[in-house]
Amino acid sequence: MEHQFTYEYLNKNPTGLLHKRDTVNSVGPFDGRLGALIDKEWLMITPNRPGLYQPPLGINREMYMRTDFKYSADDALLWPQFYMHSDPWLCCIQKRPRDSLDLFRPLYEPITQSDFDTSGSPSQDNQLGKFQDILLARLHASAQKIINISESQSWGPSDALLMDFCCRLCMLLHCLESLPFVFNMLHLTVLETQHIAIEMHAIIDYITV
């Protein structure tokens, strides 16, 4: 039986992963609803997700910023994260809300050229402009809700971490409200604002759940 649990055997016969399956009781937090072999050293399981996706692999796991300012498949906002002791809150990052009226929906909305307000001037690559007022107001309301939660109580050992995120988020919001940008820099600044707010929300969820 021992040979049935080697990587070589399971890679050809993955049903061996189900040798302790329980079809009667519901899945618990330490059970595996789905499982997959990644390589000879890694086995990935999930207790609640409907699917498993091939994680980013490579020798050095380098991340590259794409033209849309996302960090490829390693971006914590694009990829379900493993639990990591150094950044345990990443596994609490929420998916984009389905409800278009959800308060936090603006944190997930992509920015397009039509969101760039140049005050009626012809659009050019080096044209200065700002984020449309109505979109900025929605983004600000989403971020401010998270800031208010972070300031509503003491978070013990996580106080300094949340304060750092709060300062960065406030600085980015102030820049969006006060400064004109070329479109590419506006795009990057909005995405960084969304990124910080979403990760800050995940930290709060991780502490409170």
N, C-alpha and C positions, 0 to 999 in steps of 0.2 A: 504493500500500500504506500510505502514511503515515496516511491518514485512518482506517484500520482500528484505530488504536490511540488514537484520541481518546476522551474520556469519553462523548461523545454516541453514538459508534458502538458502543463496548463495552457501554454500558448497554442497548442494544437487541440486541446480538449477543455475549453474554458468552463464547461459544465461542472468540472471538478470544484469550482469555486462555490457551488451550491450544495456541497455535501452535507451541510448542516441546516439546510433550508427548513423553515417552519411555515407550513401553509395554513395553520390554524390561528396562531396569535398575531396581533398587529405588530408592525415594525416599530421598534423602539429606537432611542437615540444612539445606542451602541450596536445596532444591527446594520446590515447592509441591504438596502433595497436593490441596488445595482452595484456591480463590481467590474473592474477591468484591469488587466495587466498592462502596465506602462512599459517597463523594461525589467531587467533581472533584479533590480533593487526596489522597484516601486509597484505597489498594488493600490489602486484607488477605489474607494467605495463611497457610497452616499446613502443616508437613511431616508431621504425624502425627495430627491430630485428625479424628474421623469426621464432624464437622459444624462449621459456622460460624454464629454468631448475631449478629444486629444489635446493634452496640454502643450504649451510651447516647450520644445525640446532643443537641445544644442549643447555645445561644449561650455559656453560661458554665459548663456541666458541673457545676452545683451538685448537691450531695448532700443528701438529706433523711433524717433518721432516721424510720423507720416505727414503727408501734405495736409491732412485734415487736423493736425496737431494732436492726434491720438497716439498712444504709445504701443501700437501693434497689439498682438494677442496678450502681451504681458500687462497691459493696462488694467489696473484693479477695477476700473469702472466698466470694463468690457468683458471680464472673464471671472467666473465663479472662483473665489480664492480658497486655497487650502488654509487650515488653521496654522498660524505661525506664532511662535512664542514672542518674537520681537514686535509684531504688529497684529495682535490677535483680533482686532476689530475689523480687519478687512473681510472676514467671512460674514460680517453683518451688513455689508453694503447691500442696499435694497435695489431691486429692479425698477425700471421706469414704471410709474403708476399708469394703469390703463385709463383711468378717469381723466379726461382732459381738464377738468375743473379742480383736480387735486392740487392742494397748496404747493406741493413739492414737485409738480410736473415741470415747471420752468427750469429746474436743475438738470433736466435730462434732454431738453429741447435743443436740437442742432441750430447753429446760426448760419444764415445765408446772406448773400449780397443784398437781398431786399430788406434785411434788418438794419442795414447801414444807412444812416441819415446824414446826407451831405448838405442839407438845407437847400435843396433845389439845384445845387451846382451839378454840372455834368460829372458822371462817375468816371474816375481815372484811377490807375493803379496807385498813384501817390496822393490821391485826394484825401484830405483830412475830413473826418466825420465822427459821429457818435452813435452809440446804440440807441435805437428808437425808444422814446420816452416810455411808451406803454409796456414794452418788453423789459426795459430796465426796471420799471416799477414792479412788475411781476417777479423778476429775478430777485430784486431787493426784498420783497415781502417773504419769499421762500427762505432766503438766507437769514433775514432778521428773525424769523421764527426759531431757527436753530440757535442763533446767538442768544435770544431771550431764554431758551431752555438752558443753555450752558451757564447763563448768569443767574439762574433761579435758585441754585443751591450749591453747596460744597460737594466736590467730587473726590475728596480725599487725595490719594496718591496721583490721581489723574488730573488734578487741578491745573498744574503747570502745562501739561500737554494740551488741554482744552483752551487754556489762555493763549497759548502760542497759535493754535488754529484760529481762534477768534480774532486775534490781532491781524493775522494774514488775510482773513476774510474781510475784515473791516477796511483794510488798506486797499484791497482789490475793488471793493464796492465804491470806495471814495474815488479811485482812479477812473472807474467807469462813469461816475457822475460828473466828474470835474474836467477830465482831459479829452481832447480830440485824438483820434487815432487814424492811421491808415487801416484799411480793412483787415489785412492779415494780422496786425497787432491787436485790433479789436477782437478778432476771432480767437486769438490765443488767450487774451485776458478774460474773455467770457468763459472759455473752457476751463481756465485755471480757477476762476471763481466757482464754477459748478463743481469742479473736482474737490476743492477744499471743503465746500459746504456738504457735499455728499459724504466725504470721509469723516467730517466732524459729526454728522448725523449718525454714522455707523459707530463711532466711538461712544456716543451717548447711549445708543441701543445696546452696545456690548456691555456697558457698565450696568445698565438698568434691567436688562432681560435676565 
